[in-house]
Each structure stands twice: as C-alpha cells, then as structure tokens.
Amino acid sequence: MRLMNNNSKPQTEIKLAELKRSLPVLLLAPYTRIIFLAGSVAANTATEESDIDLVVVSKNKKIWLNKFFLEMITRIFRIKRTKNRTRNKICFNMFLSDKNPFLPHRDSIGADCYKNLQPVWGETKETEIFWKKNLWIKKFCDSKITTENIFGDSKKIFLAPQKTLEFVLTVTGLGTVLEKIFFIIQYQYLKKKFDRLVLDKNSADYDFFLTPHLIAYHFPISNYALKLREYEKKQAYSAIVEKTTQKPL
C-alpha cells in the first residue's frame, strides 16, 4: 500500500491506512465510478494535521445525488472533514461526470494541481477514459499517469449495498427525481455561501463550478487560487529582481 512511484513518508502512510479503512464506507454510496486521491497525501507532502483530499467521478446525470450520499455517509461515520476536525478526515474536492470528466483550469497552474492524482478505486477502463479526457496535463508537466489502484484490485471490495441501492433508485426513477431536487437545493446553498465569503466576484478566490457535470469548490480558498497567487508573487518578484539588476545604458 503506497503511492505509485514514490517512497511514501510516515504521515502519508498513516493517511493511506485511514483511507483504506474508510473505503468500504465510501463505497456504500451509489453512482460512484472512480475515486482519486489528491492534495498533499497524493503529493506525499502531508503533515500530521492534513486531511485526505479526494476527487470523485460519478455516473453521468447523478453527480449531485452521488455527492449527497457520500457527504451524508461520511458525516454519519464521522470521517468527513469539518471545521473542527481535519486530521485524517475525508475532504471532497471535486465531482465529475463519467461522460464528461474534464478537469477545470486547463493551464500550467491547473496541471500542477492535478499532476499527482492517484486512483484509489475504480475500473481500469473508466480510469483510462478519465486520463484520455485530461491528456492536456502532460502538456504542462511530466505527470506519470497510472490506472492502477493504490490498494490493488477493486473487485475484492464488497459492493452489494452500493449496487442494490443504485438498482432501486434507477428502476423506480427516484434517482432522476432526486438528482434534480438535490441539484437545486445544493446549488442554491453553495452559491449563497460563495457570495457571502468572497465579496470580490472578479478575484481568483471566486473559484467554483456548479453544473450538472462538474462540482468543484473549496472553502475558503481553492487550491487553484492559492497556486495562482503564488505564481503571481513569483512573477512580481522576478520582475523586481530583473529591474534592479539591469545595467544603466
């Protein structure tokens, strides 16, 4: 159990162990297709207080329902990150549709956010499709894409509850109805929360995507906004250094 092509540090191993224990709970939620490890744990830079960032690929037209189930289940089992509990807790960074799993921010800063994504659970075929849709990452960085799950064969995990609930929701038509309801409710809630937290709507901090195919947000500041700010500081510093070192004519 380790990150691909990495010599895992102690804190990374601790958090991987926590994630492995939490995986059967996560897979109770219907309509989950792929789970990726992201953030500091995937980058092998986690500290003791770090949470466990995840990117989820959901069944097309069911991502809001999938998000609802995952958040409710992780709250019930007390493994979801909250304001007062972050260490080793699950933090969902993004939900994408398996039909259109396109990661946002297709530039060098975005690529730097996604280059360390590691598949935790999912079928190889699904993961291959995901990477084909996001080959743009390799244009900006030397990312070693892998379809191999960190914890090995995903078929070994008991999926009967997930499949049964998914079957019932699909056959009865409740899945489609609930998807529309949860989209409306969660969209309004998240949009109001962003409007309240970020006053400047033109700033990089006002960074979120709430659509039928993509849910991407991070309170209070997104990883992309943080990296963009770091990049701008470096550019400004380089400009000052260049200006001060220029010889007068």
Long-range contacts (C-beta under 8 A, 24 or more apart in sequence): 1-150, 1-151, 2-150, 3-37, 3-42, 3-44, 3-118, 3-150, 4-118, 4-144, 4-146, 4-148, 4-150, 5-144, 5-146, 6-44, 7-44, 8-44, 9-44, 9-45, 9-46, 11-46, 11-47, 11-48, 11-50, 12-41, 12-44, 12-46, 14-88, 15-41, 15-46, 15-50, 15-52, 15-88, 16-41, 16-150, 18-52, 18-88, 19-52, 19-90, 19-120, 20-151, 22-52, 22-74, 22-77, 22-79, 22-90, 23-120, 23-121, 23-151, 23-157, 24-157, 24-158, 25-73, 25-74, 25-77, 25-79, 26-70, 26-73, 26-74, 26-90, 26-121, 27-121, 27-157, 27-159, 27-162, 28-69, 28-73, 28-161, 28-162, 28-165, 29-66, 29-69, 29-70, 29-73, 29-162, 30-62, 30-65, 30-66, 30-69, 30-162, 30-163, 30-165, 30-166, 30-169, 30-175, 31-58, 31-59, 31-62, 31-63, 31-65, 31-66, 31-69, 31-166, 31-175, 32-56, 32-57, 32-58, 32-59, 32-66, 32-70, 32-121, 32-162, 33-57, 33-58, 33-59, 33-98, 33-122, 33-123, 33-126, 34-98, 34-119, 34-121, 34-122, 34-123, 34-126, 34-127, 34-130, 35-119, 35-120, 35-121, 35-122, 36-117, 36-118, 36-119, 36-120, 37-117, 37-118, 37-119, 37-120, 37-150, 38-93, 38-94, 38-114, 38-116, 38-117, 39-91, 39-93, 39-223, 42-116, 42-117, 42-118, 43-116, 44-116, 48-87, 49-86, 49-87, 50-86, 50-87, 50-88, 51-81, 51-86, 51-87, 51-88, 51-89, 51-90, 51-91, 52-88, 52-89, 52-90, 52-91, 53-91, 53-93, 54-90, 54-91, 54-92, 54-93, 54-120, 55-93, 55-94, 55-95, 55-96, 55-117, 56-92, 56-94, 56-95, 56-96, 57-95, 57-96, 57-97, 57-98, 57-101, 57-122, 57-126, 57-130, 58-95, 58-96, 58-97, 58-98, 59-97, 59-98, 60-97, 60-98, 60-99, 60-100, 60-213, 61-97, 61-176, 61-179, 61-212, 62-175, 62-179, 63-95, 63-96, 63-97, 63-212, 63-213, 63-214, 63-215, 64-95, 64-179, 64-182, 64-183, 64-186, 64-212, 64-215, 65-169, 65-175, 65-178, 65-179, 65-182, 66-95, 67-92, 67-95, 67-182, 67-186, 67-215, 68-178, 68-182, 68-186, 93-216, 93-218, 93-223, 94-214, 94-215, 94-216, 95-214, 95-215, 95-216, 96-213, 96-214, 96-215, 97-212, 97-213, 97-214, 98-126, 98-129, 98-130, 99-213, 100-133, 100-213, 100-214, 101-129, 101-130, 101-133, 101-134, 102-133, 102-134, 102-214, 103-134, 103-137, 104-209, 104-214, 104-216, 104-224, 105-224, 106-136, 107-140, 108-140, 108-141, 109-224, 109-227, 109-228, 109-231, 110-224, 111-136, 111-137, 111-139, 111-140, 111-141, 111-143, 112-140, 112-141, 112-227, 113-223, 113-224, 113-227, 114-143, 115-141, 115-143, 116-143, 118-146, 118-150, 119-146, 119-147, 119-148, 119-149, 119-150, 120-149, 120-150, 120-151, 121-149, 121-151, 121-154, 121-157, 122-149, 122-154, 123-154, 124-148, 183-212, 186-210, 190-217, 193-219, 204-228, 204-229
